Amino acid sequence: MGRVGRALDGALAVGVTLATLGPLLLPDPKPWWIIGLGLAASAPVWWRRRAPLLVAVVVGAAMSIMVMWEKPFLPFGPLLAVYTIADLSPTWKRLAAIPAIVAAVGASLVLPGENAETFRLMGTAFVAAYALGTSVRASRSRAAELAERARRREQEQIAGVAEERTRIARDMHDIVTHSVGLMVVQAEAGPVVVRSDPDKAEAAFAAIADTGRSALTELRGLLTALRSPGEPLSQPRLANLPALLERSGLDVESGTTGNPRPVAESVEAAVYRIVQEALTNVRKHAGVHAARVTLTWRETLTVEIADDGRGPAGGTGYGLAGMRERAAACGGTLSAGPGRDGGFSVKAAFPLE
């Protein structure tokens, strides 16, 4: 409880005490023991937040004794104590307090022989105090629930932004390493064949241009997504795989087994990017110019990229880590290591619903 809360509690305690003791002191002071009972029936509300039930017992007992000789307009201390029980006490304590409150109020009305009008007034006052406390408690719980929902939404938004940044970083890595790497290979081969085989040199330069245009298109899509967070990011599809294999700069043998079926766009994009990154690694590390890409449709969609090169290569890049992250993001798995017939193999499996 903050400083404002303590100040409010102090003001309530002073107000209740003055409202209870005022009629006992003015215009003619009552006996000291009546004033003492009035003080006991009001001042303890200062501690109502620390011990709601104990305060209710103290102020209720003092008021019940005092009404035998002196009738206050309203039992302010017991009313505030009942409000506090409804507002702050746990459920079991609130439920246990209801019959005790009814019994205490009834006894304080029956023993002095109060009339029906007093019964109605006191009953209405105590019911209203309990209902008000319950309402405040419900409002506070609702506010806390809304705050928790807002906090969770904020956390989800932060996580979503981080996930989107990671995905864009992976796409950027794949686009740059694949496209620029292929352009470097073609550019290095061009001068070698430009005199001996002009047609092949022309094809190499055309491949550089095509690869550059494709990379620019994909990078433009990424930059558009960064500028406009609400703009959906265009993702590559399985239908784009043949074009990827054709411009990979490798002799790629491709095959499909099983019956293809529709899959989520995220899975299609993950397969495309994994193939793209794996072929880039073949070109950079395997020491060969051929690879095999196989799609298998069974209970899972499995894509395998294998080569007959020199096997695993060391390095500290993000290629394999990025491929594993892509597979995991779609509920799949990825393994990489020596192939069955030598060389290196990358295999990713995605569950099919």
Steps between C-alpha positions, in 0.01 A plus 500: 500500500640835397506835673164597350342179629632558850373856496157382389488237776600762755230739380237224515606401853485860619164556329345184645632580848368858490162388363469244783633712788343831397147415620649351820685825584255764380287664620532313829790261556397144574662292774863419448435130445248578222759723337756219540265255327445753221877533458540121492221479240672743262874561547613138421396546135846656458631138493220363279732405211741307725236292683151548353332222702660597833408865451143399414475292820635785717288783357193275472521385860553855629207632297271213607570581867468875453154482336359361821523855641572730206352484147731646232351616172707243309769253616770651279785287635326162450377609155852588388627171647239301304592692182868416557428128549309488171773697326824346628441163665545166320188321380478251787532775759231709330263205492575412863446861606147530356317293766710663775405846375131407480508355855683800649277757332188305594606474864577872516147572376304232685648549847422874521153426357526708183196548276447372146609829342839478671535139385433611143741795518788299654446204270507725195812680623701182565389336174600816312841509673569135412378548141716810455808315623427211265453742209830678570676164526352389166598828334857468629520139378369604162754781477780259594379252239493769231849614601626141480344459157661822384836383636466166320401672175804725530724200561344318204556805281862524613549129434329534162726789401808304610382194306432710192844662523662158531305370199594803290864461608490134389346598166759773453780253576364245255440751221839669533714188545326307222465777243829676559687170522351385171580831335863474618533147359355604165708816489818303567413250227414768243851629423632144469261407218444841342758431226479122466121466523316830453160334521576354842640835615183672382292245691707562813447875482128450432483277809667776702238748382212262571632421845548868577147588389355217707700605806390862457136393479525297820693771683245758391227281652691479828553875513133558427408274792738694726350835399141378529466250787139427405595413142512121447843374395501311171647155560648258246296191422575142399405598147807725496741212569568410132610855424722497811665175393550629147684814606695335784815466291501125569394189313205411720318169474152539648232247579168462678347190660154462645193712434545875541227677695429854615713622791523825693674790329750515787602138431539569128718802576708299750562222246600753235741684729655177630562379145640841409741509794605136458582551131699811593701287745556234232638762265721656769628196689440170319750540217254353249252641250219250546237436764178308554176648634226257596150572630321212672127520580386254765387568859752782479635718224871422488750694293856373462790681335804278450831520314803280436753758607767516763258464792437726802676835501587703805379856544336746730223622268130501567396272214425175684370683806264701280375185327431334835313809619288500185410135541424537872279805437271277290504209745759309300848364557828527312804278499829551320808285468690255281289349222430132450739482205746759623477870455257700710126482554243739639158355580196686634168340593170684551188333642194494274156544656 
